Amino acid sequence: MSESDIPARMRAARKLAYQRTFCGDGTSPHVSGEKVLADLHRFAHSNGGSPVINPSTGVTDTHMTYYRLGMQDLLKRINLHLGLNQLHVHEFTQEKQPNEQAKS
C-alpha cells in the first residue's frame, strides 16, 4: 500500500501523532524532542555522505550504505510529518557550546 492509497483522514491522524510525540501541543519540537531528533540525525549520519567505506578493504560496503540510506529515509519521513526543513534540522543538530548547555 502506498502513501497515496491511505485516506487523508488517516494521514492527518498519523501526522498529528508524530507532532504530539516530538512537539507536544506546540508546532515545533520541544527540548526533549529536539534532543531525540538530534541523536537520530547523528546516528543516521544525515549530515554526511551516504557511502560507507569498509576500513579494512577500502571498498564501499553496499550493505551498510543501503542501511544508512534507509535510516536517512526514516528521518526524512519524521521531518516531513513535523514540517521541518533542513534549516530547522541544522539548528538542533549543532553541538551546543558549554555556556548554552547550562541554559538547557
N, C-alpha and C positions, 0 to 999 in steps of 0.2 A: 504494500500500500504506500503510495507516495503522499507527500505533504498536501498536494492539491486534491487528493481524494478524501481528506479529512474535513468534515463540516466546519464552517467558520466558527460556530459556537464552541466546538471542542478545541480549536486552535486558540481562541481567545481565553478559554479556561486554562489551557496549558501555559500560555504566556503569563497570565496572572499568577499562576503557581510559581513560575520561575522568579517573577518580580517580587513576590512576597518572601521567597526563600532568601534572596540576596539583598532586597531593598526594604523589607518590612512593609509599612504602609506608604513609604515615600516613593519618589520616582528615580532616585539614584542610589547606588549601593551604600548601605550603612557601613560602619567601620569594620565589623566582623565580615560582612560580605566582601568588602574590598580586600581584606587580608586573605580570604579563601580564594578569591579570583586571582589575586596576585600570585599566590602559591601555585595555583593550577597553571597559570601562564608560564611561570618559571619552570615548572615540572615538564611542560609540553614543549619548552624551548620555542615559544611562539614569536619571540623577537629575533631568533636566529635562523639560519638556514635549515632546511629540512634534511638534506642528505647526511647520513650518519656514516662516518668512515671507521672501519674496523682498525683499531690501533695496531694490531699485530700484523695485518696484511697490507694496510694502506689502501684497501679497496672499499668501495661503497658497500655497506651492508644493506641490501634491499629490504630485508625483513624488518629491521629496526627503522629504516627510513619510512616505510609504509606505516609502521606502528606509530611513529611520531606524527605523520600526516593525519592519521586517524584521531590522535589526541587533539591536534590543532583544529580539525573539523568540529570536534565536540565543543571546543571553546568558542568557535565561530557561532555555533548554534546557541550557546548560552548568551553570547554578546548580542546576537540578533533578538532574542526574546527580551533582553533587558534594554534594548535600544542603545547599546554602547557602540561608539565608533573608536577608531584607532587612537584618537587623542585622549578619550576617557581612559582607555586601557593603559596608555603610556603613563598617564598621571599616577595611577595607583600601583603600577608595577615598578616604578622607580624606587630605588633604595632611599629611605629617608635618612637625613643627616641626624647625628646624635641629638642635637637640640630639638629637632622635630619629633623624634621618637618619644621624648619626655612629655610632649603635648598630647600624644595619642592615648 
